[in-house]
Amino acid sequence: MSELFLGIDSGTQGTKVVILDSEKKAIVAEGYASHRLIESNDGTREQDPQWWIDATGHAIRMALSNVRADDLRAIGVSGQQHGMVPLDVSGNVLRPAKLWCDTATTKQSDALTERLGGKEAVIELIGNSVAVGFTASKIVWLKENEPDHYERLRTILLPHDYINYWLTGERTAEFGDASGTAYFDVRTRTWARRVLEAIDSSGKLLMCVPRMIQPNEWVGTVRAELAARFGIPRRVVVSSGGGDNMMAAIGTGNVRPGVVTASLGTSGTVYAFSRQPIIDTQGELAAFCSSDGNWLPLACTMNVTVATETIRELLGLDIANLNAKAAAAPVGSNGILMLPYFNGERTPALPQARATLHGLTGTNFTPENLSRAAMEGATFGMRFALDVLRRNGIQPTEIRLVGGGARSPLWRQIVANVFGYPVVCPISTEAGALGAAVQAMWCYSAHQRNPVSLTALTDDYVRLDETTRVEPNPGAMQNYSDLYSRYMRLDESLRPLNTSEGTD
């Protein structure tokens, strides 16, 4: 008899749900609902967590309408990392969640870093820097700017933790997502008391962090009210879940050495499997824990489809026409280079940076060149992130590409040529949701006292689409190597303007 496992991926733009059939070893149903975004020029990027709940409920109902709901056994949740969801004593949300891409807390990040002894001391303490997008600076911002809300604060959850809380009533955290808060020690896998006390010496925050569970543990079972609403069994298990990158690692089979996953999403991430923490003394590599009990060294850029979507909307194109325009331009976009820092940048650490178009002339300023320059600029930014991984000893054998941009054959070839490695996509483009469903299966097997290894599950349920595989073109690789050097020189020359001092 088939058993069904539901994966939820709550991202910045929307929530995706997939249902995995254990017997067919395939996704048999899907659902989706979009999110709104609160944003302003000061770097504010926020969402009301209720929007995630509404979207999740809609997407679950859509997916369950196509299967036998009684066969559902477990649910896993993938969520956008770093967001701060502040709850009061009754579990009510105090204010909109500040997101991973919120850069309004730059001053708080810098001040907290100095309070802890500087960047090198912070990296020694927790294995990571206090990146602007991480959760810690958001708590400082809340304390300084909304003292009434801070006074009422009793629990701090990450986005996936909050959806787990809605599903089960339990307030928990797991290693992978927690390691992106900047108040978590990735070596010992424990909350970092010194960081929390540097934010608030009263000790209050030590009581606001949720209890930690293992990656293969389950949070609880779905609340009776929700089970009745969705028409599912009362004892459906909810797994630990994790951050979107941790779940996408599972969903791309990135659970053994050699595989590197790159995501062409709103942001760009490049990450790999490791059996031990990899600490970057320069602080450019996020030394994350994984959601499979290991580690996930990762470098993040803030602008990938942000760049292409901005150009697409400016030119009034649909996605197919954007790709066609980009394909009509040559390698190098006839001299146009884009630094795609529309949301600031995390790698390199330039949170106050702004996007730049360089090399414009009266003849090359065309829709074709602009479209391709957006793809190339975003890919150069991710090449910088890949170089950070390689500098820290990660040696890829192939790149598994996910995210909306991975659907473009042109963009896949550009990635192969810029990175210099073979590129292939998984059959399922919903790596985060698939990873959440597979992790749910893993936790359920442990819950049933019949544990199955996660690698065995990914071997069975994660399949590659060989029709998407592309190899680097030697000639284009050399051209892109030269262009990337030019991109880096442009970036270096604009650094004085792309610092907080230069943009205030």
KABELGI-V641623 format. One record per helix or strand. SS is the DSSP state (H for helix, E for strand). FROM is the first residue (numbers start at 1). TO is the last residue. If there is no record, write none. Layout:
ss | from | to
SS | FROM | TO
SS | FROM | TO
//
This chain:
ss | from | to
E | 4 | 10
E | 14 | 21
E | 26 | 34
E | 38 | 39
E | 45 | 47
H | 49 | 64
H | 69 | 71
E | 72 | 79
E | 84 | 87
E | 93 | 93
E | 97 | 98
H | 106 | 115
H | 119 | 126
H | 135 | 145
H | 147 | 152
E | 155 | 157
H | 159 | 168
E | 172 | 174
H | 175 | 178
E | 184 | 185
E | 190 | 191
H | 193 | 199
H | 204 | 207
E | 209 | 209
E | 211 | 213
E | 218 | 221
H | 224 | 230
E | 237 | 239
E | 242 | 243
H | 244 | 251
E | 259 | 264
E | 268 | 272
E | 274 | 274
E | 286 | 289
E | 295 | 301
H | 305 | 315
H | 319 | 327
H | 333 | 335
E | 337 | 339
E | 345 | 345
E | 350 | 350
E | 356 | 358
H | 367 | 391
E | 398 | 402
H | 404 | 407
H | 409 | 419
E | 423 | 426
H | 431 | 447
H | 454 | 461
E | 464 | 470
H | 474 | 497
H | 500 | 503
//
